[in-house]
Amino acid sequence: MYVALLRGINVSGSKIIKMEDLRACMAKSGFRNISTYIQSGNILFESENMTDVELETRIGSAILNDFGFQVPVEIISKAKLKQILQENPFLKDINTSIDSLHLTILSAAPSPDLFNKLMPLEDDMDSCIFIDECIYLKCPNGYGRTKFTNTFFEKKLKLNATTRNWKTMAKLGELIAS
């Protein structure tokens, strides 16, 4: 079982994909037990044994063929999602509001050179902690006000990035476990 996170669909009236059409596209591409969660491009599915890169390529190509535009796709296996959810360092503080937490998934772990140029990464209000290809974010004033956006990380690290709030990630964890 896998989760595919699509970057930038159904945002501000661009790259619109109805979830029913997205599920049909996935089925046509050979995926099974497909479900979607909310409208932001969260897909749960089963597949034959393929690498994450092969899955990303197949899904990206199917979306391009069916909808006429490209979107970055990040794949997370069931085991990896469980690990990601358990590793959130901000959850150790019982005073942390879940509403302030977000997760940015990078297309790969950042290169040491680019990572070191970015560090130390400081902001008066927001915090971020890198673990492999994940960036755990704490944004007390909301993600809409942080400088730690997808675009910020994509420019600095030269990698694709997609972000979800923690409630969405936790719900995906529930759905993939059931």
C-alpha positions in Angstrom: 0.0 0.0 0.0 1.2 3.5 -0.9 0.3 7.1 -0.6 1.0 9.4 -3.6 1.2 13.1 -2.8 0.6 15.4 -5.8 2.1 18.9 -5.7 0.0 21.9 -6.7 -3.3 20.5 -7.9 -6.7 22.2 -7.1 -4.9 25.3 -5.8 -6.2 28.8 -6.6 -8.2 27.5 -9.6 -5.3 25.9 -11.5 -4.5 22.3 -12.3 -8.0 21.3 -11.4 -8.6 17.5 -11.1 -11.8 16.0 -9.8 -11.0 13.2 -7.4 -13.4 10.8 -9.3 -11.4 11.5 -12.5 -8.1 11.0 -10.6 -9.2 7.6 -9.3 -10.3 6.6 -12.8 -6.9 7.7 -14.1 -5.1 5.6 -11.5 -7.3 2.6 -12.2 -6.6 2.9 -15.9 -2.9 2.9 -15.1 -3.1 -0.5 -13.4 -3.3 0.6 -9.7 -5.8 -1.1 -7.3 -7.8 -0.3 -4.2 -7.6 3.4 -5.0 -9.0 6.1 -2.7 -8.4 9.8 -2.4 -8.5 12.0 0.7 -9.7 15.6 0.3 -9.1 17.5 -2.9 -5.4 18.3 -2.6 -4.0 15.3 -4.3 -3.6 12.6 -1.7 -4.0 9.1 -3.2 -3.9 5.8 -1.4 -3.4 2.8 -3.7 -1.9 -0.7 -4.1 0.5 -1.6 -6.9 2.7 -4.4 -8.1 6.2 -4.3 -6.9 7.7 -1.1 -8.4 10.3 1.3 -7.1 9.1 4.7 -5.8 10.6 6.3 -8.9 8.7 3.9 -11.2 5.5 4.7 -9.4 6.1 8.5 -9.5 6.9 8.2 -13.2 3.8 6.1 -14.0 1.5 8.3 -12.1 3.0 11.5 -13.4 2.7 10.3 -17.0 -0.9 9.2 -16.5 -1.8 12.6 -15.2 -0.1 14.3 -18.1 -1.9 12.0 -20.6 -5.3 12.4 -19.0 -5.3 16.0 -17.8 -2.7 17.7 -20.0 -0.3 19.0 -17.3 2.6 17.8 -15.2 2.6 17.6 -11.5 5.4 16.4 -9.2 4.5 13.2 -7.4 6.0 11.9 -4.1 5.4 8.3 -3.1 5.4 7.1 0.5 5.1 3.4 1.4 2.9 2.3 4.3 6.0 1.5 6.4 7.6 4.8 5.5 4.5 6.8 6.4 4.3 5.0 9.8 8.0 5.9 10.4 7.4 9.6 9.3 4.5 9.9 11.7 6.4 8.4 14.6 9.5 10.6 14.0 7.9 14.0 14.3 10.2 15.7 16.9 7.7 18.4 17.7 5.2 15.9 19.0 7.5 15.3 22.0 6.4 18.7 23.4 2.9 18.2 24.9 2.2 21.9 24.5 2.6 21.8 20.8 -0.6 22.5 18.9 -1.2 20.0 16.2 -2.7 22.9 14.1 0.8 24.4 13.9 2.5 21.3 12.5 3.2 20.6 8.8 5.3 18.2 6.9 7.3 19.0 3.7 8.3 15.9 1.7 11.3 16.4 -0.6 11.9 14.4 -3.8 15.2 13.2 -2.2 17.4 13.9 0.8 19.1 17.2 0.2 22.7 17.2 -1.0 25.1 17.9 1.9 26.5 20.9 0.1 23.1 22.6 -0.5 21.9 21.6 3.0 25.0 23.1 4.6 24.5 26.4 2.7 21.0 26.5 4.0 21.9 26.0 7.6 21.5 27.3 10.2 17.9 27.8 9.3 16.4 30.3 11.7 13.2 32.3 12.0 11.7 34.2 14.9 8.5 32.2 15.0 8.8 29.1 12.9 10.9 26.0 13.3 11.9 23.2 11.0 13.8 20.0 11.5 15.2 17.9 8.7 15.1 14.1 8.8 16.2 12.5 5.5 13.8 13.7 2.8 11.3 15.1 5.4 11.1 18.6 6.8 9.0 18.8 10.0 7.6 22.3 10.4 6.2 24.1 13.3 4.4 27.3 12.3 2.5 28.8 15.3 1.1 31.7 13.1 0.0 29.3 10.4 1.7 27.9 7.3 0.3 30.8 5.2 2.7 33.2 7.1 5.9 31.1 7.1 8.9 31.7 4.9 9.5 27.9 4.9 7.3 27.2 1.9 7.6 24.6 -0.9 9.1 27.3 -3.2 11.6 28.3 -0.5 12.9 24.8 -0.1 12.7 24.0 -3.8 14.9 27.0 -4.7 17.4 26.5 -1.9 17.7 22.7 -2.2 17.0 22.3 -5.9 14.5 19.5 -5.2 10.7 19.2 -5.6 8.7 19.6 -2.4 5.1 19.2 -1.3 3.6 20.1 2.0 0.7 18.8 4.0 -0.7 19.8 7.4 -0.1 17.3 10.2 -3.8 16.5 10.5 -3.8 15.4 6.8 -0.7 13.3 7.3 -2.2 11.7 10.5 -5.4 10.9 8.6 -3.5 9.3 5.7 -1.7 7.2 8.3 -5.0 6.0 9.7 -6.4 5.3 6.2 -3.4 3.3 5.0 -3.3 1.3 8.3 -7.0 0.2 8.0 
